[in-house]
Amino acid sequence: MSSIRAQKDGWEARARIGVVVPHADVGPESEFQAIAPDDVFVHGSRVHFGAMRAGGEMDPKIPHDPVRAFVEPPHIDHAVELLAASPLDAIALGFTSSAYVLGADGEKKLFDRLAQYTRGLPLTGTTAAAVAGFTALDTRRIALVNPPWFDDRLSTLGADYFTEQGFEVVHHGPCGLPSNQKLITPEALSQWIRSTVAEHRPDAVLVAGNGIRAVGVIDALEQELGFAVLTANQVLFWHALHLAGAADAARSITGYGRLFTAEPPGGRA
């Protein structure tokens, strides 16, 4: 009896990462999968976000009430529980602004609450991952480039979050690009960072907001400007891989920043 030569079928996973995203946002899954090695797979779960409409449309500045509501029970709890029922290795929350609004203590309480539904799987979020990334790279002076749909108050809350964690925030603010996910280009984002952030001489910059198109510019900016470049989805994916016990997969990733050569403090959670 002859054997067959089977084609790849998606079951040969080295790691499976689950990600919870706003219902109308494709950014986290798209950028995770762009970075991922061929044998790392991404699985999404969606939660309604009151500041987004069908097709990914948003107001020029998102109100804060829907941001807070996104992480209140029961909807995100159910999404995490359903996602954790799958044979995954880690779960990531693909949302930045809720942690800004909650603050570090509120974010920890959120993680503690969601841990009831994760079936023991490790869980991370964008800002927690960024703290791990900044620490792994031994950076202290940081700049925050926030999406144009964040208002100044939300940006200040983000600066407060990282200041509480012991970092010196040398610059923060919503970037001056169109407040429309589909209109933000790698070229425009790169130019904004060159013209607005580089003069502050940070050790690292975080392009926050999981809905902003950003991972494609990381490598070129690091080579040109000399400081580390982290983005919401890049650092979230890096941290999730390490929490999943897939450090070898993380180390195999090239072209998306020096972060992937670093190990998070404490290793696997």
N, C-alpha and C positions, 0 to 999 in steps of 0.2 A: 504494500500500500504506500503510495507516494505521499510525501508531506507537502503542505502548501506553504507558500511564502506570504505571510500576512502583511498587509500595509499598516502603517500607523493608524491607531483607532482612538487615541485620546485616553486610553486606560493606563498608559505606561508612565504614570506621574511619579516624579521624585518628591514633589510637594504639591499640596492643594491649599490655596489661600482663599478664604471667604472675605468678601468686602460688603459692607452695608453702605448704601448710597442714597441720596435724595432721588425721588421717583423719576425726575426728568433729567437727570445728570448722567452722561456717559463718560465723563472725564476720568474718574478713578479706574474703572475697568479698562478703558482704552489705554491709559498710560501704564498701568500694571502689565498688561499683556504685551505692550511694546517693549518693555524692559525685560520681561521674563524669558529665561532659557526655554528651549523647546519642550522640556519635560516638567515645567512648572505651570500649573493651571490655575485660573482665576474664576471664582464662582460668586455671583452677586446676589444680593437681596436688597429690596427697595422699600423705602419708607416715605410716605407723603411729606412733602416740604411745602408749607403754605406760601413761600415766597417765589415758587417756580410754577410756571404754567406749561401746558402741553407744548412740546417742541423745544423745551429748555428756555423759554422766555422768562425774563425777570424784570423787575423794576430797576431803574438806574441805581438806586440804593436799597438794599434789602432791609425791611423792618426787623427789629430785634425780637418781637414776640414769636414769629414763626421759627426763628433760630432756636429759641429756648424750647418751644413746643416740640421740636424735632427729637429731642432727647428725653422728653417726659414720657412716663408710661401711659398707655400700654404698648403703643405701636412699635417702638424700637425694641422693646423687650421681646415682643412676638417675632420680629424679624430676626433677631439674634438667635432665639430659640429654634426657629425653623431652619436657619442656616446651619446651626450647630448640630442638627440632626443628621446632616450629611457627613460622610467620612472625610473631614477636612483636617488640616494640621494647625491652623491658626485663623483668627478672625480679626479683621481690621475695620475700624470705623472711618469711612471716607468723607469726613466732614470736619472742617476747621473752626468755623465761627462759633459753634456751640461751646467748645472748650474756652474760647475767648470770653464768652458771656458767663459761663459757670465759674471760671477761675480754676486754679490748680486744685483747691480743696473740693470744689463741686465736681470736677472731673473725676477725682478719686472716688467720690461717692457714687458717681455714675458707673464707673468700672466695677465697684463692689456690688452694686445692684445687678448689673448685667451678668456678673459671674454666676448668679443663680441659674442662668439659662444657657451657659456655654458648654455644658457637659464636660467641664474640665479643660476645654481648649483654651490656650492662651489668647488674650484679647489686647489689642492696642488701638491707639487713636493717633491722629496726625500730630498734635502738639506734644503728647507723651513721647512719640517716636522722634520728634525733632529735638527734644531735650536729650534723649539717648544719643542721637546723631551728633549734636554739638559737643556732648561730653566725650564721645568716642574719638572725635577729631581734635580734642583738647582746645576748643575755641571758647572764648569768653565775650569778645566784642562782636555783637551780632546786629544785622540789619534785617528788617522785616519789609518785604514787598507784598502788600496785600492786594487782593483783586479790586478792580474799580467799583464793584458793587458793594464793598464794605464802606461804611461811612467813617468819619474821623473818630467818633466815639468807639466804634467797634475796633478800629485800629489801635486806639489807646488802650482798650481792654487787652488786646493781644500783647502790647508792650508790657503791660502790668503783669500778665501771666508769666512771661519769660524773666522779668525782673525778679518776681517772687522766687523763681528757680535759681537765682544767683547769677544771671547773665547781665551784661551791660548792653542795653539796646541803644545803639548809636544813631539809628535812623528807623523810622517806621512811617507808614502812610499808605493809603490806597494809591495804586499806580494810575498815572494819567492816560489810560488807554480806554477805548470804547467799552462801555459797560454792557457788553454782549459777548458771550462765550465764543460765538462763531466768527467774531471780527478781530480777536486777539491773535496776532501772528508771532512766530518765533523772532522775526526781525525786529518788530516793534518792542517786544518785551526785552530783548537784548539791549536795544538802544536805551530804553528807560533805565535799566540797571547801570549801564555805562555812564549815563549822564547825571543820574540822580543819586546813586548809591555808592559808586566807586570812590568818590571824593571823601567819604566818611571813613574809609580804610578799615572796614570790618575784618574780623577773622573769618567770618562766614556770613552768608545771606540766606534767608529762608524766603522762597517765593511761596507764600501761604495761599490757602484756598484750593480745595481739590478739584474745583471746576475750571481752573485757569490752565490754559495750554502752556506747558513749561518744560517738560523733561527733555525735549529735543535740543535745548540751548545750553544744558548744564556743562557738558564737556568743553565746548568752545569758550564759554565764559571763564571757566576755571583756568584754562590755558592762557587766556588773554589777560585776565585781571589778577590772577595769583591767589585769590581767596577761595575758600570752599563755597560751593553753591549747592544748597539743598532746596528741594521743592516738595510740596505737600505729598504728592503721590510717590515720588522717589523714596523719600525717607520713610514713609509709611510701609511701602513694599519691602524695603531693606529690613526694617524692624520686624515685620511679620515673618519674613523668611528665617531670621535668626530665632525668633520665638518658636517657629515651627520645627526647629532642629535641622534646618537646611542651610547651614552656614556655607557648606561647599557650593551650593547653588548661588548664594549671594556673592561669594568670592569669584565665581566664574563670569560675572557680569562685567562687561567693559563698555566704555563709551557713555556712561551715565553718571560720571563723577567719582571723585576719590573716596566718597563715602563707602563704596562697595569693597574697598580694601580694609575697612575698619571693622572692629568687633564692638558690639554694644557692651556697656558696663554690665557686669553680672551675668552675661551669657544668656542662655535660654531661661525664660521664666518658668 
